Amino acid sequence: MLNAATLDDAARLLAELQEKGLTLATAESCTGGLIAAALTAIAGSSATMLGGFVTYSNAMKAEVLGVPPGLIVAMGAVSEPVARAMAEGALRRSGAELAVACTGVAGPGGGSAAKPVGLVHIAAARRGGATLHMAPVFPGDRAAVRAATVDAAIAMLRRLA
Amino acid sequence: MLNAATLDDAARLLAELQEKGLTLATAESCTGGLIAAALTAIAGSSATMLGGFVTYSNAMKAEVLGVPPGLIVAMGAVSEPVARAMAEGALRRSGAELAVACTGVAGPGGGSAAKPVGLVHIAAARRGGATLHMAPVFPGDRAAVRAATVDAAIAMLRRLA
């Protein structure tokens, strides 16, 4: 599900974080654990990667990460504020210095005119710092959208490190 | 990281659970999100899969899943009681009817005579029912141990479904 280039990027990110003594957590919806799986594929990742949350249901986004349920109702689970709240919730719940979150429409179903298949909101938060956000629309099928999200999440974390 | 046979097994499990109206959560240490990633690779998995927890650090095993810290100190993170406590914690924290958990030595480092590389404790819990456990020693490298753990976790869940 992940190619060698993704694993290389994961290894580079982990090396950068370890050098700076920063720890990391993930909060994933549409990727369903694939970001964490990519990071933990790297031997020695436990020095940096504390863990992560796969919050596929809205209830888990609220209960596990503390995303306000009203925000999910008002904005939809696939939205910038929910992605930001997931990343910031992952920081709080994990104790890590950095967290990345994503929520999107991996397809093949679930798309709409406003939120097409491939739309993914990605947010990366650093404790005491700003939270970055992007909302690309990735081409391809479910596997391609998920793989592209992993790459974008790792790239965003490298900008924050 | 996952082959077609694994994804076929994941799809079969999800179909069986959906037919019975059962929901599912995961709690992963050595696989680091790969079980959840395999399950959510299947389109429509959100009907069944509520989410999961990647508890790589001992602190996250305790704080996120409620594994007693004293149990981790006494038995080690890679142990039957910790695997069982992770699965049962995932049930409580997710609200799912079924949960699977794993904790093991994926390698290449971290092995010992008592707990060699490839040893993985896997537990699957059903709400109100028994918790199954197994502790295979898988051959091969880090990727092989993680992939074999995903297959064994899915097979164990199918026995509980």
Chai-1 contact restraints between the chains, C-beta under 6 A:
chainA,res_idxA,chainB,res_idxB,connection_type,confidence,min_distance_angstrom,max_distance_angstrom,comment,restraint_id
A,M1,B,M1,contact,1.0,0.0,6.0,A-B,restraint_1
A,M1,B,L2,contact,1.0,0.0,6.0,A-B,restraint_2
A,L2,B,M1,contact,1.0,0.0,6.0,A-B,restraint_3
A,G32,B,A36,contact,1.0,0.0,6.0,A-B,restraint_4
A,G32,B,A37,contact,1.0,0.0,6.0,A-B,restraint_5
A,G32,B,T40,contact,1.0,0.0,6.0,A-B,restraint_6
A,G33,B,G33,contact,1.0,0.0,6.0,A-B,restraint_7
A,G33,B,A36,contact,1.0,0.0,6.0,A-B,restraint_8
A,G33,B,A37,contact,1.0,0.0,6.0,A-B,restraint_9
A,L34,B,A37,contact,1.0,0.0,6.0,A-B,restraint_10
A,A36,B,G32,contact,1.0,0.0,6.0,A-B,restraint_11
A,A36,B,G33,contact,1.0,0.0,6.0,A-B,restraint_12
A,A36,B,V54,contact,1.0,0.0,6.0,A-B,restraint_13
A,A37,B,G32,contact,1.0,0.0,6.0,A-B,restraint_14
A,A37,B,G33,contact,1.0,0.0,6.0,A-B,restraint_15
A,A37,B,L34,contact,1.0,0.0,6.0,A-B,restraint_16
A,A37,B,A37,contact,1.0,0.0,6.0,A-B,restraint_17
A,T40,B,G32,contact,1.0,0.0,6.0,A-B,restraint_18
A,A43,B,P108,contact,1.0,0.0,6.0,A-B,restraint_19
A,A43,B,R142,contact,1.0,0.0,6.0,A-B,restraint_20
A,S46,B,Y56,contact,1.0,0.0,6.0,A-B,restraint_21
A,M49,B,Y56,contact,1.0,0.0,6.0,A-B,restraint_22
A,L50,B,Y56,contact,1.0,0.0,6.0,A-B,restraint_23
A,L50,B,S57,contact,1.0,0.0,6.0,A-B,restraint_24
A,L50,B,M60,contact,1.0,0.0,6.0,A-B,restraint_25
A,G51,B,V54,contact,1.0,0.0,6.0,A-B,restraint_26
A,G51,B,T55,contact,1.0,0.0,6.0,A-B,restraint_27
A,G51,B,Y56,contact,1.0,0.0,6.0,A-B,restraint_28
A,G51,B,S57,contact,1.0,0.0,6.0,A-B,restraint_29
A,G51,B,M60,contact,1.0,0.0,6.0,A-B,restraint_30
A,G52,B,V54,contact,1.0,0.0,6.0,A-B,restraint_31
A,V54,B,A36,contact,1.0,0.0,6.0,A-B,restraint_32
A,V54,B,G51,contact,1.0,0.0,6.0,A-B,restraint_33
A,V54,B,G52,contact,1.0,0.0,6.0,A-B,restraint_34
A,T55,B,G51,contact,1.0,0.0,6.0,A-B,restraint_35
A,Y56,B,S46,contact,1.0,0.0,6.0,A-B,restraint_36
A,Y56,B,M49,contact,1.0,0.0,6.0,A-B,restraint_37
A,Y56,B,L50,contact,1.0,0.0,6.0,A-B,restraint_38
A,Y56,B,G51,contact,1.0,0.0,6.0,A-B,restraint_39
A,S57,B,L50,contact,1.0,0.0,6.0,A-B,restraint_40
A,S57,B,G51,contact,1.0,0.0,6.0,A-B,restraint_41
A,M60,B,L50,contact,1.0,0.0,6.0,A-B,restraint_42
A,M60,B,G51,contact,1.0,0.0,6.0,A-B,restraint_43
A,P108,B,A43,contact,1.0,0.0,6.0,A-B,restraint_44
A,R142,B,A43,contact,1.0,0.0,6.0,A-B,restraint_45
